[in-house]
Amino acid sequence: MQEHKQLILRRAIRQWATGGACALALIGNAFAQVSEQTTIEIESGKLAQSLTALGRQTRTELVFDPTVVADRQAPSVRGSMTADQALEYLLSGTGLRHERTSSDVVLVLAQAPATQSVPAAAPSAEESSSGDGQESAAASESVLEQITVVGIRKSIADAIEVKRDATRIMDTISAEDIGKLPDQNVAETLSRIPGVQVTRVEGEGKSITVRGLGLNKLLLNGKSFIGSARNGDPNLADVSPELLAGVDVIKAPSADLVEGWLGAVINLRTKRPLDLEDSVISGRLQSSYADRAEEWGEKVSGFIAHTFADRKFGVLLSGSYSDSTGASDIYQSGGWTQVTNVDVTGDGVNDTFFRPLRLMTWSNTYEDERYSVNASAQWRPIDDLTFTLEGVKSRRDTDRVRSVQQTILNNNITNGVIDASGTLVSGNFSGVTLRPMLYGGDSYSDNEYLSANANWSRDRWTVNLNASVSEGEGAGLGGDGGNNNSGNDNVLVTRQRAGNIVNVAYDAAGSDVSPNYGINANFDIFDPSQYEVYSTFDVDYVAENKGHDADFDVEYQLDGFFTSVKVGARTETIEVFGGNPQSSYPAFSTHDPTPGSPLLASEVPGLSYTGLLGGMFPGESGSYPRQILTGSVSFDTIRNALGATPISFDSTAAKATINQVEQTTDAFFAMVRFSTDVFGVPMTGDLGVRQVNVDRESLGYTIVGNQALRARAGKSFSDTLPNLNLIFDLRDDVRLRFAAAKVVARPDLTSTGVGLSLQPVSMTGSSGNPDLDPFRATQFDTTVEWYFAPASLLAAGVFYKDVSAFTTYSESVEEHPEAPNNTLTGPAAYTYVIGRPTNGKDGKIQGIELNYQQALSMLPEPFDGFGYAVTYTYADSETPDIDELTGKRNPLNNSSEHSANAVVYYEKGPFSGRVAYNYRSEYMTNGGSIASGGANWADARGQVDASASFRINDNFQLTCEGVNLTRAINSFYRTNPGRLYSSYLDDRRIYFGVAATF
């Protein structure tokens, strides 16, 4: 046998010498057993050394010409695979490939065109058992998942392969390791995907838009997932990334995909026990440090999966727990107002100008505790049938104390300077009100999810049956007016005692975190005994949601142009309940320990001012208050001490805030898949239609006199949603995709309620509109994708959405004498500006997406471990809303025109590291009237995150991560940056940990 090997090798070398292809390697009979799995561990390095290691680990003789492989580099390979798979991956990116010429000989050739850009994999277990002897096309694309080294490059390679194999336009992110996404938060992970923009609250991602749209559908393993947000959606910050194997962002639909979105479907994928090759136990322990809070936290997560009975039954359990403390420094103006007929410049002529309502310095400190548990069981009694049962439970509790120094401004202004935009640039305010207050702000979110699936596949038939039920509830999830600090509004409103005078010198030319201003007073402003309690604002924000769905689909494989036909149906019911109950307080004089004098802030049990908090906005320029009064607050104690009623929905005013909406959706679909050649170019695709019928009922109360009367309003609508997806394989490594579809999304269900929510402090309110129509759009997408090397991609896309029934918002002045806790007197005490959503006109969104990722394995050592990913999105949106102040059409809320990501990573041997930069340009958060200074905008912002790990051995690795390393500011303004509305400085967070996998 040895002589035979050498003979073939000499013949191959002779052929190369005479101008043929170069025979580099010859492997014996053992190597020819392509179905034999071998555990292979080869670090990246010289190709010659890697080939020698491959021969040693596969127990085969491997002979090659070292002059041909000289100066060529090979990537690292680790995992269970066949020798053929390992060899092909080692040769990827080297300009070499191998060919099998007999059952026991493999030739590795140079200067020959590669047949595909990624190695081919062995058939899956299901395909091998079919006995048809044909290689599966799907399996030939999955080798990277099987053999790439665990780490960043594996995550990127897996995600690229999922994108390449997808039948729809989509992007994905895969876990770097079992149950570990690249970021601490799912929303932050999604921000790495082209077209996705994240909105951050308390330093972490809370919500996203996709291609400028916040109307997205969140699924868990393809099923509906009802959460604790007030419109029934889950909060992304409540989903632990440790539970997930990956996240898909699907941007173009097919008929079998759940409706209810305009931007994208975000599908969170968890691991399944029968999907894993072996039983696995893994865990991760981390400590975290928040630099503004100057506090440490901890986080622990674990994952265990095991199969039984010859892989016919499997169970999986994963969970995570974290406890952390954070802090934010905040400036807020409380809004802007237009002032008329007041002479502030001293020239004897009345002026019209804009000024801030307040000057406020906040410190928001919070302790956040959360846990998540995921359990899954699978049973495969026969090869054709699989049952899956899965459940998820998560809980998050956040305790907050918000210390604030509020300066309530007025129109007593001298030495005023007004710029060309009509904005007050500087001036002196006299006789203003100073309010040092301590807010409570506890919140919680509780979510439960249970799903069941049965999949049967035999011959040409595939049948799926699914059902799920989920619930989400929470309190304290609002109360911030859409701004950055969340939590309930529980506060005793204080002000300086009579005779205490406060003046303010104001200069808008401060910094991007605050205008310059100084407080001058005839008393010690940091003495709590100098302030009286004169009002309360004690309200909870309650959400209780639940839903269930069931669906089935049947697919039959065909021969010819049409490759399959698929039909199915789905029904879903969602119930959301939201309201803002308040606690009412009797006259303070009935519980004043010193009758005949005002109730002082220092006299209230449960309200404790303990000293000064200093060092606000470290490292930022400007002259403004850097220290404020702080302390602790217990509203249970305060309510008992002051005789307040418990918070409930018993009062007339509380019932008026209730929004209860029930919506039932029935959907039916039919689609065909097809495959053919168009002028020699392979083309595949699908064509389908989905029929959606919706019934919605809104329940609540209306106020007549002092009575709350039950109210009900109903609405039904139907939509027919056709769609087309086409894929052209221009080359083996180049794909052109085209998609066209009609899509529909429900409005925020809370916005369709009949309830009314009033804010007595700002004298504003909001009401729902049960007559709101769904959002509808016709969309077109085209992408070109070039998979030019392993773990590498260059893609460009164009999208266009023509949207009808954009919701607009209108404001009206109304009288509501039933409102509690008014601090004013006379008609002003019950005159409110009420905002309501209404059905609008058409709008559009259009743009481009670019995605460039490359693993630089062709570079010489040690630079072959580098790689990068760069994405860019341009999204231009236009709505029918006209900005009252500028006269221009408003863009979509929360939609940046430009967004980009840049990731550089390095992975070599046991070390891996990643630095990521995320940027989005300015965006409008909400429209505004002339009286309020115009629309509210968020300024452009970029954030830098980083991570690193060191693999001690196959079982253990050390990890380190940094979030918001440059401690970038979130700034908001009214119409132009000169009208600073608010700014936020959040923690820089560092995570240290150890991870283990067995």
Secondary structure as UniProt FT lines:
FT   HELIX           2..17
FT   TURN            18..19
FT   STRAND          23..27
FT   HELIX           29..32
FT   TURN            34..35
FT   STRAND          38..42
FT   STRAND          45..46
FT   HELIX           47..57
FT   TURN            58..59
FT   STRAND          62..63
FT   HELIX           66..69
FT   TURN            70..71
FT   STRAND          73..74
FT   STRAND          77..81
FT   HELIX           83..91
FT   TURN            92..95
FT   STRAND          96..100
FT   STRAND          106..110
FT   HELIX           125..128
FT   TURN            129..130
FT   TURN            137..138
FT   HELIX           139..141
FT   HELIX           143..147
FT   HELIX           152..165
FT   STRAND          170..174
FT   TURN            178..179
FT   HELIX           186..190
FT   TURN            191..192
FT   TURN            194..195
FT   STRAND          196..201
FT   TURN            202..203
FT   STRAND          204..210
FT   TURN            211..212
FT   STRAND          217..220
FT   TURN            221..222
FT   STRAND          223..224
FT   TURN            230..231
FT   HELIX           236..238
FT   HELIX           241..243
FT   STRAND          244..250
FT   TURN            255..256
FT   STRAND          265..270
FT   HELIX           273..275
FT   STRAND          280..290
FT   TURN            291..294
FT   STRAND          295..308
FT   TURN            309..312
FT   STRAND          313..332
FT   STRAND          336..342
FT   STRAND          351..356
FT   STRAND          358..382
FT   TURN            383..384
FT   STRAND          385..408
FT   STRAND          413..418
FT   TURN            420..421
FT   STRAND          423..440
FT   STRAND          443..458
FT   TURN            459..460
FT   STRAND          461..475
FT   TURN            481..482
FT   STRAND          489..496
FT   TURN            498..499
FT   STRAND          502..507
FT   STRAND          516..521
FT   TURN            525..526
FT   HELIX           528..530
FT   STRAND          531..539
FT   STRAND          542..557
FT   STRAND          562..579
FT   HELIX           588..591
FT   TURN            595..596
FT   HELIX           601..603
FT   TURN            605..606
FT   STRAND          607..613
FT   TURN            618..619
FT   STRAND          628..633
FT   HELIX           635..642
FT   HELIX           652..656
FT   STRAND          659..678
FT   TURN            679..680
FT   STRAND          681..704
FT   TURN            705..706
FT   STRAND          707..731
FT   TURN            732..733
FT   STRAND          734..745
FT   HELIX           749..752
FT   STRAND          756..759
FT   TURN            760..763
FT   STRAND          764..767
FT   TURN            770..771
FT   STRAND          775..786
FT   TURN            790..791
FT   STRAND          793..804
FT   STRAND          807..815
FT   TURN            817..818
FT   HELIX           826..829
FT   STRAND          831..839
FT   STRAND          843..855
FT   TURN            857..858
FT   TURN            861..862
FT   HELIX           863..865
FT   STRAND          866..878
FT   TURN            884..886
FT   TURN            893..894
FT   STRAND          898..908
FT   TURN            909..910
FT   STRAND          911..920
FT   STRAND          923..926
FT   HELIX           930..932
FT   STRAND          936..938
FT   STRAND          941..951
FT   STRAND          956..963
FT   TURN            965..966
FT   STRAND          970..974
FT   TURN            977..978
FT   STRAND          980..986
FT   STRAND          989..997
//
